[in-house]
Amino acid sequence: MKILAIETSCDDTCISIIKASGNPSPLLAELRRARKKLHFDILSNIVSSQVEIHKKWGGVYPTMAKREHQRNLLPVLTRALKQSKLIKISNSQFLISNKNLNSKCQKLKKILEREKYLSKKIEKFLKKYQKPKVDLIAITIGPGLDPCLWTGVNFARAIAFFWDIPIITVNHIKAHIFVNVINKKPLTKKDFPAVCLIVSGGNTQVFLMKDFGKYKILGETRDDAAGECFDKTARILGLDYPGGPAIAREAAKYKIQDTKYKIQFPRPMINQKNYDFSFSGLKTAVLYKYKKTTKKLKKDKKYIQAMCAEIQQAVIDVSIKKTIKAAVDYKIKTIILGGGVTANKELRKQFKEKIKKDIPDSKLYIPDSKLCTDNAVMVAIAGYFRWKKIGKSENWQDIKTAANLKIC
């Protein structure tokens, strides 16, 4: 089964094509009765980043991101189809024989009436290329930035209609979890319950996964997400956007034995009995500290490195403490991580060490670092499982975005 997936929840335009083969229920007990294990082949995974566009603002502007998605979607789709060897130019006989072509093109304009740039380009693209041999289209509907989500959804609706391909909707948070099945030993019934931690630019939450498809939110951020905190503190320190990688690079240069700079920031809510997060206080503490810093210190590279190391460690400490607490309280058997912040090397390292020390009998699933940030591979995989669960396509005409979509 070949799946074409589209992800535009924030500022990355992502399209991937994967091939799924083998057992359709790797997370269920039926695995032992399967003839062969489920396997995903990534035929293409294209990500067009808007980092350079949003860098000078220190964050994502939804209207600008929407505009870039409109410009990027067709080139990214073309690259994905070429990389997957699924693109073929239509012959003139096909265009002549397709009696409904003009009426289809009129329908396309209506579907894309909110996407003016795409509407102008898509007719030429669809007339030029044949329908690819794809069995399913998977599209992210939320959570995310609504203008960005709508661009991807309308594009997916348009090609699903024109090519007459089944379509399925995907929850962005679930996609970050499902991407863990790539090159990993599949979960079975004995691995539940599990605790999942999502840490990204827009989301930070812990939820209980009682079984495949059964979720319960335990805690989430009350203000800034972890990735958002990294972006804002990096901007305060005059570092590049996105903030997470910039802070990680500077923190990696810091030598912990150098005690010249004694910097300590708060770990918000770390000792509270709940599983909620709050990172706005950390951001504020960094701002006040930096404002009081002398001009000479601000130019000291080692001082900035020490600041970054402490910011990073504060986020790591809270993330680990809340997750381990939930794991112990609910007697879990597996911990699953997801989201862009989990690409952080120090966070991954310390999570492994803490779990090995405190709950050594539990399993830990962390995606490949290249699949932690937003991508369409995760959407394709989540789409596959949703397709198998509901057993049918969704009506493209009824698909809408859900900017505040929850996991439950």
N, C-alpha and C positions, 0 to 999 in steps of 0.2 A: 504494500500500500504506500503510495507516494503522497506526501502532504506538503502543501505550500502554505507557509505561515507568514503573517504580517504583524509587526509590532511597532506602534507609534504612540506609546503612552506618555512619552516625555520628549526628549530632544534627539533621540537616535532613531533614524529610519532603518528598520531592520526587516529583511526578508530572508527566509531560509526554506530549503526544500530537503526533506528527509525521506528515507525509505524505512518503513517499519515491517519487520518480518518475525515470524515465530509466534510464541504464546501470547494471546491478547490480554492476559490478566496476570502480569508478573508480580503484582503486589498482593495477590490472593493465594490461598492454600492450593489452588488448582495447579500451581507451578509443578508440583511433583508428578502430576499426571500428564504434563505437556510433553510432546515429542521432542521439542527443542525450545531453548530459551528465547525470550523476546530479544530482538536485536534492532538497534537503530543505526542506520548509515546516514551520515550527514553528507548530502550531495552538494549542498552549498550553504553558506552562512555569511551573508553580506550585511555589514553594519556601516551606515553612513552617518558619521558623527557631526554634530553642530557645535562642538566645543569652541572652535575659533570664533564663531559668530557670537556666542554668549559670554565669552571670556571677559570682555571689557566691562560687562555688567555684573559679573560675579554671580550669575544665576540665570535661570531659564525664563525668557519672556514668552508666554504661551502664543501670542499672535505671531511673533517672529518664527517660533518653532513650527507653527502650523504652515506658514508660508514656505518654509524650507522643506517640510514633508511633501507638500504639493510638487515642489520642484524635483525632489529626490526619488519619489516612489517609482516612477517609470524607469529611470536609469538603473535603480537598484534591482527592480524586477528583471530587467533585461540581463543584468550581470548574473543574477541568481539562476536564471534559465539557461544562460550560456554555460555557466560553470557546471550545471547539472546535465548538460547536453540534452536539454529538452526543448530547445528553440528551433523552429523551422519557419522559413519564409513562405507565406501563402502564395499559391500560384494564381494566375489570372482566372483560370477555369473555376476555382473555388469561389472567387469574388462574384463571378457572373452567375454561378449556380445558386448562390445564397440569396434567395428571393426576399428574405426578411431582413437583410442587412441594413437597409435604410431605416426601417422602423426600429430596429435594435439600437441604431446610433441615436435616434431621437429619444429613446428611452434612457440611454446612457446620459444624455445631457440633463435629463430631469433628475436622475440619481445623483449627479455631480453638480447640481445647481449651486451648492454651497462651496464648491471647490473649483473656482473659475479657471485657474491655471491648468489643473488636471483635465478639466473638461475640454480644453482646447487641444490638448496633446493626445488624449487617450484614443480617440477615434482613429487617428493615423497609425498608432501603435497596433491596435487590434486588427486593423485591416492588413497591416504588413505581416504579422506573425500568426501562425496557426495556433489552434488550441493545444496546449501542452498535455502530455499524458500524465495528468495529475488527478488523484482520486478524491482529494478533499482540500478545502481552504480553511485555515484556522486563523481567527482574528481576535486580537486583544480588545475587550470592550471596557476594561477598567480594572482597578482604579488607576487614575492618572489625570493629566491635564485635559479637560474636556475638548478644547479646540483641536488638540493633537489627536486625541482618540477618534474624533469624528472624521478627520481626514483619512485615517487608516480604515475605519469602518466603511465609509462611503466608497473608497477605492476597492475594498474587498467585495462589497455588495455589487459594484459595477462589473468586476471581472467574473464573479460567480454567476451573475445574470447572463452576461454575454457569452461566456464559455459553457454555461450550463453545468457547473461543477457544484457538488454539495458543499455547504458551508457550516462551520461550527464556531461558537463563541468561547472565549477563554478568559478566565480570571488571571490577571497579571501576577498576583501573589501566589496562587497555586502553581503557576508556571515556574516560578523560582524554586518551588519545592520539587516538582516533577523532573526538572532537569538533572536531578541527582541520579536518575536511573541510567544515565550515560556511563558506560564502562564501569558500572558498579554491580556488586552482587545484589540481586533483587530482594526487596523486602517480602517477608511472608507473614502469616498470621502471628507467629511467635515473636515477631519484632515489635508488636504493638502492646501497649500504647507508646506513642512517640511524642516528643516535644519538638516543635519547630520554631526557630528564630529567624525572622526576616529583618535584615538591617540594610537599608538602602537610603537613597536621597530623599524619598518621599514617604517611606514607611519604616517603622520600627515596632515590631509586635511579636509577642510570644503566644503560640496557640497549641492546644492539645490535639493530637491526631489520634483518635481512639481506634480507628481502623481506616481502611481505604475509603476516602470520601466522607468521613465523619470528623468534623472539626469543632473545636470550642475555643473561642478567644479567651486567653487568660489575662493578658495585659498588653497595653500599647502605649505609644508616646502621648503625652498630654499636650505637647507643644511641638518643638522641633524634632524631626527625625535625626538619627545619628549622622547620616550623610549630609543633611542640611546643616547640622552643627559644624561639620568639617568645612563645608563651603563658606559659612559665615566667619568662622575663626580664621580660616586661611586668608580671607579678604581683609580682616583686621590686621593681620601680620604682613600684608602686602605680597602674599604668595599667589600663584597661578590658580585658575579655575580649570577643572574641578578640584575642590579642596582636599578631598580624601587622599588621592595619590600624591598631591603636593606636600601635605603634612607627613605622609608616610615616608617620602623621600628624605625630608629634613630630619625626621625622627631617627631614621636609620643611620644617620651620620653622627648622632649624639652618643657620646661615650658615657655610660652610666657612672663610671668611676670618677668622672669629672664633677666634683661637688661644688665647684665655684659658684654655680647658680642654683640656689635652692628654691625651686618653684613648685608650688602645690596648688592644684585646683580642686574644687569640690566634685564629689561623685553623687550627683543628684538622685535622691530616692533609693540609694543602694541598700540601706538598712531597713526600709519599710517592708512590712509583711506582704504587700501586694506584689504584682508582677509588672506594674506600670513603669514607664520611663519618662524622663523629663531632661532635655538637654539645653533648654534655653538659659538655665542658670549657669551652666558651664560656659556658654557663649558670653554671657554678661560678665562673668568673672574674668575671662580672657580680655574682654574690652576694657574693663577697669584697670586691670594689671598693665595692659599695653599703654593706656593713657598716662599712667604714672611713671612709665619707663622713660629714662633720659634719652636724648637724641643719640648720644654715644652708644648706649646699649642697643638701641634699635638697629644700629649699623653693625653690631657684633653678630657674626654668623652663628657662633656657638650659643649665644643667648637665644636666638630664634630657634635653633635646633632643640635646645632644652625646653622651650615653650611647646614646640610641636610634639616632643616625646611625652610631655605631661598631658597634653590634650588627648593624644592618641591613647595613652594608658588609662585615662579617665573613662573614655568611651568603652574600651576593652573590659575594664573592671566591672562596670555596670552591666554590660551585655552578658558577661560570663556569670556574674553573681545571680542575676535574675533567671537566667536559663537553667543553671544548676539547681537553684531553689525549686523551680517548677518541676524539674526532673526528679528530685528527691521527694517532693510532696506528693507527686502523682505516681511514684514508683514506676517510672518509665523504663523502657528497654532500649530505646533509640533516640538519639538527638539528630535533628536534621537542620542544616543551616542553608540560607539562601539570601540573595540580594547583593548589590554592588559592593557594600562594605566588607562582605566576607571574602573579597579578593585580597584584603589587607593581610600581608604575610605574618605580621606580628599577632594579629587576632587569631589567625588559623593555628599558629604555633602554640599560643597560650591556651586556646580551647582544647587542643589535643592533650597538652600536659595536664590541665586541670581535670579533664574527664578521666584520664588514665589514673590520676591520683585519687580522686574522690568517688567516682562511680565506674570502676574499671570493667564491670560486667556489661556495660551498655555499649552500643554501637554508635559511631559518629559518621554522618554523611555530610560531606562538604563538596560542592560542585568544583569542577576544574575551574581555575581562576579566570580563564577566558570566557567561561559561561556564567560567571557570577553577575556581571553587569548586564544591562538589558540586551537581549538578542532574540531572534525569532526561532532558534532551535528549541528553546524552552516552551515557546508557544505551540510549536508543532507537536511536541511530545504531550503537553497537556491537552491539546486538541484531540490527539489520538485516543487518550484515555476517556475523555468526555464522549467522544464518538462511540466508543465501545460500551460506555455506560448507558447512554440514552438510546443508542441503536438506530438513530435516524438523523437526517440533516435538519437544520433549522431553516425557517423561511427567511430568505435574505431581505424581504420587504419589511419584516418585523424587527430586525436587528437594530438596537440602539445602544448608545454609550451609557456607562454608569461610572461617573468620575469618582464616586465615593463607595464603590463596590466593596463589600466585606467578604471575608473568606467563608463565612457561614451562611 
